[in-house]
Amino acid sequence: MSLPRPYPPPTYEAAEGEASAWLGRSGTPPEITYRGGGTCEYLATGDQTDHRFGLYRWTFGETESGPDPHFHRSISEQFYVLSGEVRLYDGRAWVTAWSGDFLYVPEGGIHGFRGAGPASMLLMFAPGGPREDYFETLARGEPMSEQERADFMDRHDTFWV
């Protein structure tokens, strides 16, 4: 029986497997806490996955927050709602997503999200770009001129619509 599509070419060439897995434990404090009370936990960064993907747990604070519609040119973004209610922009409209709902956004796909506690979701970017600097800089809330903000967004593959 043939497969509908082939597997990608191997990236591991050794004859024997190796012990290279790592476990992230629950209960680890989040790397970022935003002013509004939301948090971001780095489950697997692009650096940790050899830039294959980045995976983050996003927990909303009490006040609704989240980015307006935007797109990325070099990364796809995936959303999986873990708990609560999250509003997702799918490029056409804001839709309400609940626990277990999933949204895939390919490169160039317009998207956004909004939520408030108690709600949490997984965010995954592929390939795994350096999103940590983006999240951390925004969390610090440092003032930026219009040009500095434009350069920052360009550096982080974020284009507002």
C-alpha positions as CSV (number, residue, x, y, z in Angstrom):
1,M,0.0,0.0,0.0
2,S,1.5,3.3,-1.0
3,L,1.3,6.4,1.2
4,P,-0.7,9.5,0.0
5,R,2.5,11.6,0.4
6,P,6.1,10.7,1.2
7,Y,7.8,11.4,4.5
8,P,10.3,14.2,4.4
9,P,14.0,13.2,3.9
10,P,15.7,12.0,7.0
11,T,17.5,14.5,9.2
12,Y,18.9,11.8,11.5
13,E,21.3,9.5,9.7
14,A,22.8,7.3,12.5
15,A,22.1,3.6,12.5
16,E,21.0,3.6,16.2
17,G,18.7,5.9,18.0
18,E,19.8,8.1,20.9
19,A,18.5,9.4,24.2
20,S,17.9,13.0,23.3
21,A,14.3,13.7,24.5
22,W,13.7,16.3,27.1
23,L,10.7,16.9,29.4
24,G,9.2,20.2,30.4
25,R,7.5,19.9,33.7
26,S,4.1,21.4,34.6
27,G,4.2,23.9,37.4
28,T,7.3,25.7,36.0
29,P,6.8,29.5,36.5
30,P,6.0,31.4,33.3
31,E,8.9,33.2,31.6
32,I,6.7,36.3,31.2
33,T,4.0,38.0,33.2
34,Y,2.3,40.9,31.4
35,R,1.0,44.0,33.2
36,G,-2.6,42.9,32.7
37,G,-1.8,39.6,34.5
38,G,-1.5,37.4,31.4
39,T,1.5,35.0,31.1
40,C,3.6,33.3,28.5
41,E,5.4,30.0,29.2
42,Y,8.1,28.8,26.8
43,L,7.3,25.1,26.3
44,A,9.8,24.7,23.4
45,T,11.6,27.5,21.8
46,G,13.0,27.6,18.3
47,D,16.5,27.3,19.7
48,Q,15.5,24.2,21.7
49,T,13.9,22.5,18.6
50,D,16.7,23.3,16.1
51,H,14.4,26.0,14.7
52,R,11.7,23.4,13.7
53,F,9.0,25.1,15.8
54,G,8.3,27.2,18.9
55,L,5.6,26.2,21.3
56,Y,4.2,28.6,24.0
57,R,1.4,28.4,26.6
58,W,-0.5,31.7,26.6
59,T,-2.7,32.4,29.6
60,F,-4.9,35.6,29.5
61,G,-5.2,38.0,32.4
62,E,-8.5,39.4,33.7
63,T,-8.7,42.2,31.1
64,E,-9.2,41.3,27.5
65,S,-6.0,41.5,25.5
66,G,-4.4,40.2,22.3
67,P,-3.0,41.5,19.0
68,D,-5.1,43.1,16.2
69,P,-5.1,41.4,12.8
70,H,-1.6,40.9,11.3
71,F,0.3,38.4,9.2
72,H,3.8,36.8,9.1
73,R,5.8,36.2,5.9
74,S,8.2,33.5,7.2
75,I,6.3,31.6,9.9
76,S,3.0,29.8,10.2
77,E,1.1,30.1,13.5
78,Q,-1.2,27.6,15.2
79,F,-3.6,28.1,18.0
80,Y,-5.1,25.4,20.2
81,V,-7.5,26.5,23.0
82,L,-6.8,24.7,26.2
83,S,-9.5,26.4,28.4
84,G,-12.0,29.1,28.4
85,E,-13.1,31.2,25.4
86,V,-10.8,32.9,23.0
87,R,-11.7,35.1,20.0
88,L,-9.7,34.3,16.9
89,Y,-9.5,36.4,13.8
90,D,-9.3,34.0,10.8
91,G,-8.7,36.6,8.1
92,R,-12.4,37.0,7.5
93,A,-14.1,37.5,10.8
94,W,-13.6,37.2,14.6
95,V,-14.8,33.8,15.7
96,T,-15.2,32.4,19.2
97,A,-13.2,29.3,20.0
98,W,-13.5,27.1,23.0
99,S,-11.4,24.3,24.6
100,G,-10.3,21.9,22.0
101,D,-10.7,24.2,19.0
102,F,-7.7,24.7,16.7
103,L,-6.8,27.3,14.1
104,Y,-4.0,26.9,11.6
105,V,-2.6,30.1,9.9
106,P,-0.2,29.6,7.0
107,E,2.5,32.2,6.1
108,G,0.7,35.3,4.8
109,G,-2.6,34.4,6.6
110,I,-4.2,37.3,8.4
111,H,-5.0,36.5,12.0
112,G,-5.3,37.9,15.5
113,F,-6.5,36.8,18.9
114,R,-8.3,38.2,22.0
115,G,-9.1,36.7,25.3
116,A,-9.5,37.2,29.0
117,G,-9.1,35.0,32.1
118,P,-9.7,32.3,32.7
119,A,-8.6,31.3,29.2
120,S,-5.4,29.7,27.9
121,M,-4.1,28.4,24.6
122,L,-1.1,26.9,22.9
123,L,0.6,29.1,20.3
124,M,3.0,27.3,17.9
125,F,5.2,28.9,15.3
126,A,6.8,26.9,12.5
127,P,9.6,27.2,11.8
128,G,10.7,28.3,15.2
129,G,11.7,31.9,14.9
130,P,13.0,34.0,17.8
131,R,9.6,35.0,19.2
132,E,10.9,35.2,22.8
133,D,12.5,38.6,22.1
134,Y,9.2,39.8,20.6
135,F,7.1,38.7,23.7
136,E,9.7,40.0,26.2
137,T,10.1,43.4,24.6
138,L,6.3,44.0,24.4
139,A,5.9,42.8,28.0
140,R,8.5,45.4,29.2
141,G,6.4,48.1,27.6
142,E,9.3,50.3,26.7
143,P,8.4,53.3,24.7
144,M,9.4,53.2,21.0
145,S,9.2,55.9,18.4
146,E,7.1,55.1,15.3
147,Q,10.3,54.2,13.4
148,E,11.6,52.0,16.2
149,R,8.3,50.2,16.4
150,A,8.2,49.7,12.6
151,D,11.7,48.3,12.6
152,F,10.9,46.1,15.6
153,M,7.8,44.6,13.9
154,D,9.7,44.1,10.6
155,R,12.6,42.4,12.5
156,H,10.0,40.1,14.1
157,D,8.1,39.3,10.9
158,T,4.9,41.0,12.1
159,F,2.9,43.1,9.6
160,W,-0.3,44.9,10.7
161,V,-3.3,45.2,8.4
